[in-house]
């Protein structure tokens, strides 16, 4: 009877299970809210870049600390730095480093593909 040593058999089982769940594991890690949020280096830096009136539409962080990404098309859609890096969105963003730099209005032109010749 040719059986594998216990370590090799266990390794084989682990590899088999990882092959099953591997494709979706990375996607789940990228969506994880607890991993990767930027931590301010000092209190002065944190005070400068707190977007107090804005919540992240990806992870729900409120306020957004650090860089804020505002959708150029959607009326009220923002991502924190981590969600902008990890999650997709159909429109472009503007990068807002300091809250006082946020625009009061954004004018966007959208081409309607159905009406093009």
BALOLO-207803 format. One line per field, with one value per residue (C-alpha): x, y, z; residue number from 1. Coordinates in steps of 0.001 Angstrom, whole numbers, plus 500000, padded with zeros to 6 digits. Each point is the difference from the previous one (the first is absolute). Layout:
xx = X / ...
yy = Y / ...
zz = Z / ...
i = NUM / ...
***
This chain:
xx = 500000 / 501582 / 498711 / 501491 / 501693 / 497622 / 501705 / 499794 / 496394 / 499081 / 501866 / 498127 / 496630 / 500872 / 501125 / 496812 / 497827 / 501991 / 499557 / 496236 / 499722 / 503022 / 498252 / 497457 / 502278 / 501928 / 496783 / 498651 / 503237 / 499837 / 496486 / 500961 / 499254 / 502483 / 503141 / 502030 / 498324 / 502642 / 501134 / 501016 / 503678 / 499353 / 497099 / 500811 / 499783 / 496760 / 498410 / 500858 / 498430 / 496749 / 497002 / 497473 / 496819 / 500706 / 499596 / 501646 / 497510 / 502274 / 500674 / 497805 / 502904 / 498831 / 501736 / 502405 / 503547 / 502716 / 499271 / 496375 / 498953 / 496806 / 498138 / 499831 / 496561 / 498038 / 498531 / 501066 / 502606 / 503355 / 502723 / 502759 / 503542 / 499787 / 496678 / 501076 / 502993 / 498059 / 496496 / 498839 / 497634 / 498596 / 500986 / 503129 / 500917 / 501582 / 502616 / 499416 / 502930 / 498762 / 496315 / 500221 / 501044 / 496681 / 498076 / 496606 / 498735 / 501080 / 498805 / 500125 / 499227 / 498697 / 499777 / 496877 / 501109 / 496436 / 499707 / 503349 / 499856
yy = 500000 / 503287 / 502750 / 503445 / 501002 / 501970 / 503376 / 499596 / 498815 / 503033 / 502313 / 498488 / 500549 / 503597 / 500724 / 498452 / 502186 / 503132 / 499285 / 499896 / 503270 / 501850 / 501861 / 501705 / 500392 / 502943 / 501793 / 499627 / 501363 / 503030 / 500754 / 499597 / 503228 / 499403 / 499708 / 502890 / 503171 / 502722 / 501007 / 503644 / 500468 / 502675 / 501915 / 503158 / 498058 / 498351 / 503364 / 501372 / 497183 / 499126 / 500271 / 500348 / 500269 / 497066 / 496225 / 497381 / 498208 / 496946 / 499184 / 502513 / 501782 / 503324 / 502365 / 499262 / 500480 / 500668 / 500281 / 500110 / 498911 / 501611 / 498624 / 502497 / 498776 / 498699 / 502751 / 498535 / 497246 / 499983 / 497451 / 500047 / 499308 / 496278 / 499440 / 502020 / 497689 / 496790 / 500463 / 500804 / 502748 / 500851 / 503702 / 502074 / 501507 / 503255 / 499768 / 502327 / 500181 / 502782 / 500539 / 503704 / 499027 / 498224 / 501552 / 501528 / 498808 / 497603 / 500308 / 496724 / 499249 / 496535 / 498620 / 497959 / 497103 / 499248 / 503296 / 499810 / 499135
zz = 500000 / 498837 / 502278 / 500399 / 503237 / 502263 / 499312 / 496236 / 500191 / 502124 / 497645 / 497057 / 501714 / 500846 / 496431 / 498630 / 502252 / 499156 / 496295 / 500561 / 501933 / 498595 / 497163 / 502265 / 503039 / 498525 / 499025 / 503538 / 501486 / 497702 / 501277 / 503676 / 501855 / 502822 / 497866 / 498674 / 501213 / 500094 / 503462 / 500402 / 500858 / 502601 / 501512 / 497989 / 496729 / 501103 / 500811 / 496554 / 498011 / 501733 / 497692 / 502831 / 497934 / 497679 / 500363 / 497792 / 497756 / 499900 / 503648 / 501821 / 501721 / 501444 / 499956 / 497151 / 501285 / 497452 / 496295 / 498862 / 496515 / 498676 / 496986 / 497134 / 498865 / 502998 / 502174 / 503334 / 499618 / 501792 / 500751 / 502571 / 498794 / 500706 / 498229 / 496964 / 499666 / 500552 / 498665 / 496518 / 498897 / 496589 / 500045 / 500524 / 503358 / 501038 / 502737 / 502946 / 502414 / 502282 / 500846 / 499109 / 496453 / 499314 / 497102 / 500681 / 496605 / 497254 / 496421 / 498071 / 496375 / 499195 / 496473 / 499428 / 497765 / 498873 / 498138 / 498195 / 496250
i = 1 / 2 / 3 / 4 / 5 / 6 / 7 / 8 / 9 / 10 / 11 / 12 / 13 / 14 / 15 / 16 / 17 / 18 / 19 / 20 / 21 / 22 / 23 / 24 / 25 / 26 / 27 / 28 / 29 / 30 / 31 / 32 / 33 / 34 / 35 / 36 / 37 / 38 / 39 / 40 / 41 / 42 / 43 / 44 / 45 / 46 / 47 / 48 / 49 / 50 / 51 / 52 / 53 / 54 / 55 / 56 / 57 / 58 / 59 / 60 / 61 / 62 / 63 / 64 / 65 / 66 / 67 / 68 / 69 / 70 / 71 / 72 / 73 / 74 / 75 / 76 / 77 / 78 / 79 / 80 / 81 / 82 / 83 / 84 / 85 / 86 / 87 / 88 / 89 / 90 / 91 / 92 / 93 / 94 / 95 / 96 / 97 / 98 / 99 / 100 / 101 / 102 / 103 / 104 / 105 / 106 / 107 / 108 / 109 / 110 / 111 / 112 / 113 / 114 / 115 / 116 / 117
***
